[in-house]
Amino acid sequence: MPSAKTLIGLGEAAGLSNALGNTITSKTGVLTVIGTATQITSNFTLLTAAGGQDAFQLPATAVGDGPYIVANISATTAQVFPRSGETIQGGSSSAAFNVAQNKTAMFFKTTATAWVVNLSA
């Protein structure tokens, strides 16, 4: 998939380009709980987690949205939380999904309160 920047350069409208293209951001984890987790704000995020600072949270979004791709580029496991009251891969409500170091995960919102994930090998 092309980047949003590439699509804009080809003459596509900015809003459409941002919706269809990859926008890569880098985020650093904050603490280890859902209430203080770093917010994931783009569809492709490079995660940096270190020394107990490893919590991230998926965006508030509509059913069918995704994928939200996260790549954990650090040496610490990253915790990816849903929104409060939501689940990931059939887990407990508001529980994190762990993305090990050097792994990539794609999250898709399947219902109003559930996400599924595809984790790299």
PyRosetta script that sets phi, psi and omega in degrees:
from pyrosetta import init, pose_from_sequence

init()
pose = pose_from_sequence("MPSAKTLIGLGEAAGLSNALGNTITSKTGVLTVIGTATQITSNFTLLTAAGGQDAFQLPATAVGDGPYIVANISATTAQVFPRSGETIQGGSSSAAFNVAQNKTAMFFKTTATAWVVNLSA")
pose.set_psi(1, 135.6)
pose.set_omega(1, 179.7)
pose.set_phi(2, -72.8)
pose.set_psi(2, 163.0)
pose.set_omega(2, 176.5)
pose.set_phi(3, -77.1)
pose.set_psi(3, 159.4)
pose.set_omega(3, 176.1)
pose.set_phi(4, -60.3)
pose.set_psi(4, -39.1)
pose.set_omega(4, 179.6)
pose.set_phi(5, -60.0)
pose.set_psi(5, -42.3)
pose.set_omega(5, 179.0)
pose.set_phi(6, -63.9)
pose.set_psi(6, -43.7)
pose.set_omega(6, 179.6)
pose.set_phi(7, -63.1)
pose.set_psi(7, -40.6)
pose.set_omega(7, 177.1)
pose.set_phi(8, -63.2)
pose.set_psi(8, -41.2)
pose.set_omega(8, 178.3)
pose.set_phi(9, -62.2)
pose.set_psi(9, -25.2)
pose.set_omega(9, 178.2)
pose.set_phi(10, -86.4)
pose.set_psi(10, 1.0)
pose.set_omega(10, 176.2)
pose.set_phi(11, 100.0)
pose.set_psi(11, 3.7)
pose.set_omega(11, 177.5)
pose.set_phi(12, -74.0)
pose.set_psi(12, 152.0)
pose.set_omega(12, 178.4)
pose.set_phi(13, -63.3)
pose.set_psi(13, 144.9)
pose.set_omega(13, -176.6)
pose.set_phi(14, -58.0)
pose.set_psi(14, -45.2)
pose.set_omega(14, -179.0)
pose.set_phi(15, -61.0)
pose.set_psi(15, -45.5)
pose.set_omega(15, 178.2)
pose.set_phi(16, -66.3)
pose.set_psi(16, -42.1)
pose.set_omega(16, 179.7)
pose.set_phi(17, -61.5)
pose.set_psi(17, -41.8)
pose.set_omega(17, 179.2)
pose.set_phi(18, -68.0)
pose.set_psi(18, -31.9)
pose.set_omega(18, 178.9)
pose.set_phi(19, -75.0)
pose.set_psi(19, -35.0)
pose.set_omega(19, -174.6)
pose.set_phi(20, -96.1)
pose.set_psi(20, -30.5)
pose.set_omega(20, -174.0)
pose.set_phi(21, -94.4)
pose.set_psi(21, 160.9)
pose.set_omega(21, 175.3)
pose.set_phi(22, -74.2)
pose.set_psi(22, 135.0)
pose.set_omega(22, 171.8)
pose.set_phi(23, -122.3)
pose.set_psi(23, 107.3)
pose.set_omega(23, -175.1)
pose.set_phi(24, -88.9)
pose.set_psi(24, 128.7)
pose.set_omega(24, 174.7)
pose.set_phi(25, -128.4)
pose.set_psi(25, 160.6)
pose.set_omega(25, 174.8)
pose.set_phi(26, -115.5)
pose.set_psi(26, 136.6)
pose.set_omega(26, -179.7)
pose.set_phi(27, -133.9)
pose.set_psi(27, 146.1)
pose.set_omega(27, 175.7)
pose.set_phi(28, -109.3)
pose.set_psi(28, 132.6)
pose.set_omega(28, -178.7)
pose.set_phi(29, -64.4)
pose.set_psi(29, 151.6)
pose.set_omega(29, 177.7)
pose.set_phi(30, -127.7)
pose.set_psi(30, 123.1)
pose.set_omega(30, 178.1)
pose.set_phi(31, 49.8)
pose.set_psi(31, -156.3)
pose.set_omega(31, -175.2)
pose.set_phi(32, -137.6)
pose.set_psi(32, 23.4)
pose.set_omega(32, -178.3)
pose.set_phi(33, -128.0)
pose.set_psi(33, 157.4)
pose.set_omega(33, -176.2)
pose.set_phi(34, -60.9)
pose.set_psi(34, -36.6)
pose.set_omega(34, -175.2)
pose.set_phi(35, -68.9)
pose.set_psi(35, -21.5)
pose.set_omega(35, -178.9)
pose.set_phi(36, -119.9)
pose.set_psi(36, 10.4)
pose.set_omega(36, -176.8)
pose.set_phi(37, -63.6)
pose.set_psi(37, 146.3)
pose.set_omega(37, 174.7)
pose.set_phi(38, -68.3)
pose.set_psi(38, 132.2)
pose.set_omega(38, -176.9)
pose.set_phi(39, -79.1)
pose.set_psi(39, 132.0)
pose.set_omega(39, 172.7)
pose.set_phi(40, -83.5)
pose.set_psi(40, 122.3)
pose.set_omega(40, -172.0)
pose.set_phi(41, -119.3)
pose.set_psi(41, -0.5)
pose.set_omega(41, 178.8)
pose.set_phi(42, -135.5)
pose.set_psi(42, 172.3)
pose.set_omega(42, -176.1)
pose.set_phi(43, -83.2)
pose.set_psi(43, -3.5)
pose.set_omega(43, 175.2)
pose.set_phi(44, -145.1)
pose.set_psi(44, 112.2)
pose.set_omega(44, -173.9)
pose.set_phi(45, -125.4)
pose.set_psi(45, 130.1)
pose.set_omega(45, 172.9)
pose.set_phi(46, -90.4)
pose.set_psi(46, 119.6)
pose.set_omega(46, -176.0)
pose.set_phi(47, -97.5)
pose.set_psi(47, 136.1)
pose.set_omega(47, 172.2)
pose.set_phi(48, -120.2)
pose.set_psi(48, 121.8)
pose.set_omega(48, -179.0)
pose.set_phi(49, -127.9)
pose.set_psi(49, 135.7)
pose.set_omega(49, -179.5)
pose.set_phi(50, -155.7)
pose.set_psi(50, 137.5)
pose.set_omega(50, 170.2)
pose.set_phi(51, 49.7)
pose.set_psi(51, 51.3)
pose.set_omega(51, 178.2)
pose.set_phi(52, 81.6)
pose.set_psi(52, 4.1)
pose.set_omega(52, 177.6)
pose.set_phi(53, -108.1)
pose.set_psi(53, 73.0)
pose.set_omega(53, -167.7)
pose.set_phi(54, -133.7)
pose.set_psi(54, 21.2)
pose.set_omega(54, -176.3)
pose.set_phi(55, -100.4)
pose.set_psi(55, 134.0)
pose.set_omega(55, 178.1)
pose.set_phi(56, -133.8)
pose.set_psi(56, 155.5)
pose.set_omega(56, -179.2)
pose.set_phi(57, -133.1)
pose.set_psi(57, 133.9)
pose.set_omega(57, 176.9)
pose.set_phi(58, -65.6)
pose.set_psi(58, 155.1)
pose.set_omega(58, -177.9)
pose.set_phi(59, -75.2)
pose.set_psi(59, 159.3)
pose.set_omega(59, 169.8)
pose.set_phi(60, -74.5)
pose.set_psi(60, 120.4)
pose.set_omega(60, -172.5)
pose.set_phi(61, -150.4)
pose.set_psi(61, 169.8)
pose.set_omega(61, -177.7)
pose.set_phi(62, -84.3)
pose.set_psi(62, 157.4)
pose.set_omega(62, 174.7)
pose.set_phi(63, -57.9)
pose.set_psi(63, 136.4)
pose.set_omega(63, -179.8)
pose.set_phi(64, 93.7)
pose.set_psi(64, -11.0)
pose.set_omega(64, 179.7)
pose.set_phi(65, -72.1)
pose.set_psi(65, 152.2)
pose.set_omega(65, 178.6)
pose.set_phi(66, 129.6)
pose.set_psi(66, 177.0)
pose.set_omega(66, 4.3)
pose.set_phi(67, -80.6)
pose.set_psi(67, 149.5)
pose.set_omega(67, 166.7)
pose.set_phi(68, -103.1)
pose.set_psi(68, 110.5)
pose.set_omega(68, -175.1)
pose.set_phi(69, -96.9)
pose.set_psi(69, 130.4)
pose.set_omega(69, 175.1)
pose.set_phi(70, -125.3)
pose.set_psi(70, 134.6)
pose.set_omega(70, 177.2)
pose.set_phi(71, -118.8)
pose.set_psi(71, 116.9)
pose.set_omega(71, 179.2)
pose.set_phi(72, -85.2)
pose.set_psi(72, 104.2)
pose.set_omega(72, -175.3)
pose.set_phi(73, -98.3)
pose.set_psi(73, 13.7)
pose.set_omega(73, -177.8)
pose.set_phi(74, -108.2)
pose.set_psi(74, 178.4)
pose.set_omega(74, -178.9)
pose.set_phi(75, -95.0)
pose.set_psi(75, 10.4)
pose.set_omega(75, -179.1)
pose.set_phi(76, -122.8)
pose.set_psi(76, 141.4)
pose.set_omega(76, 176.2)
pose.set_phi(77, -62.5)
pose.set_psi(77, 135.5)
pose.set_omega(77, 177.9)
pose.set_phi(78, -98.4)
pose.set_psi(78, 140.3)
pose.set_omega(78, 175.1)
pose.set_phi(79, -100.9)
pose.set_psi(79, 121.0)
pose.set_omega(79, 177.7)
pose.set_phi(80, -108.3)
pose.set_psi(80, 116.1)
pose.set_omega(80, -178.6)
pose.set_phi(81, -96.7)
pose.set_psi(81, 147.6)
pose.set_omega(81, 168.1)
pose.set_phi(82, -79.9)
pose.set_psi(82, -175.9)
pose.set_omega(82, 170.9)
pose.set_phi(83, -71.2)
pose.set_psi(83, 160.0)
pose.set_omega(83, -179.5)
pose.set_phi(84, -56.4)
pose.set_psi(84, 129.1)
pose.set_omega(84, 179.7)
pose.set_phi(85, 90.6)
pose.set_psi(85, -7.4)
pose.set_omega(85, 179.0)
pose.set_phi(86, -96.6)
pose.set_psi(86, 168.0)
pose.set_omega(86, 179.1)
pose.set_phi(87, -126.6)
pose.set_psi(87, 157.8)
pose.set_omega(87, 173.9)
pose.set_phi(88, -123.2)
pose.set_psi(88, 125.1)
pose.set_omega(88, 175.3)
pose.set_phi(89, 54.6)
pose.set_psi(89, 38.6)
pose.set_omega(89, 176.8)
pose.set_phi(90, 75.3)
pose.set_psi(90, 12.4)
pose.set_omega(90, 179.4)
pose.set_phi(91, -76.2)
pose.set_psi(91, -172.6)
pose.set_omega(91, 179.1)
pose.set_phi(92, -69.0)
pose.set_psi(92, 154.9)
pose.set_omega(92, 178.6)
pose.set_phi(93, -58.8)
pose.set_psi(93, 130.8)
pose.set_omega(93, 177.3)
pose.set_phi(94, 67.0)
pose.set_psi(94, 13.4)
pose.set_omega(94, -178.8)
pose.set_phi(95, -87.5)
pose.set_psi(95, 147.8)
pose.set_omega(95, -179.8)
pose.set_phi(96, -77.2)
pose.set_psi(96, 153.6)
pose.set_omega(96, 169.2)
pose.set_phi(97, -107.3)
pose.set_psi(97, 127.4)
pose.set_omega(97, -177.4)
pose.set_phi(98, -86.6)
pose.set_psi(98, 130.8)
pose.set_omega(98, 175.2)
pose.set_phi(99, -114.5)
pose.set_psi(99, 108.7)
pose.set_omega(99, -176.7)
pose.set_phi(100, -64.0)
pose.set_psi(100, 163.1)
pose.set_omega(100, 179.0)
pose.set_phi(101, -57.6)
pose.set_psi(101, 141.9)
pose.set_omega(101, 178.6)
pose.set_phi(102, 61.3)
pose.set_psi(102, 27.2)
pose.set_omega(102, 175.3)
pose.set_phi(103, -114.0)
pose.set_psi(103, 156.9)
pose.set_omega(103, 176.8)
pose.set_phi(104, -123.6)
pose.set_psi(104, 140.3)
pose.set_omega(104, 179.3)
pose.set_phi(105, -131.9)
pose.set_psi(105, 143.8)
pose.set_omega(105, 175.3)
pose.set_phi(106, -115.4)
pose.set_psi(106, 123.5)
pose.set_omega(106, -178.4)
pose.set_phi(107, -106.9)
pose.set_psi(107, 135.5)
pose.set_omega(107, 177.8)
pose.set_phi(108, -127.6)
pose.set_psi(108, 135.3)
pose.set_omega(108, 177.8)
pose.set_phi(109, -88.0)
pose.set_psi(109, 119.0)
pose.set_omega(109, -174.0)
pose.set_phi(110, -104.8)
pose.set_psi(110, -26.6)
pose.set_omega(110, 174.5)
pose.set_phi(111, -140.5)
pose.set_psi(111, -180.0)
pose.set_omega(111, -179.5)
pose.set_phi(112, -61.6)
pose.set_psi(112, -21.9)
pose.set_omega(112, -176.4)
pose.set_phi(113, -130.3)
pose.set_psi(113, 13.1)
pose.set_omega(113, -175.5)
pose.set_phi(114, -135.2)
pose.set_psi(114, 142.0)
pose.set_omega(114, 174.9)
pose.set_phi(115, -120.4)
pose.set_psi(115, 148.5)
pose.set_omega(115, 168.2)
pose.set_phi(116, -116.5)
pose.set_psi(116, 158.9)
pose.set_omega(116, -176.1)
pose.set_phi(117, -136.3)
pose.set_psi(117, 145.1)
pose.set_omega(117, 173.1)
pose.set_phi(118, -117.3)
pose.set_psi(118, 114.5)
pose.set_omega(118, -175.4)
pose.set_phi(119, -102.3)
pose.set_psi(119, 135.7)
pose.set_omega(119, 178.4)
pose.set_phi(120, -65.1)
pose.set_psi(120, 158.3)
pose.set_omega(120, -179.7)
pose.set_phi(121, -71.4)
pose.dump_pdb("model.pdb")
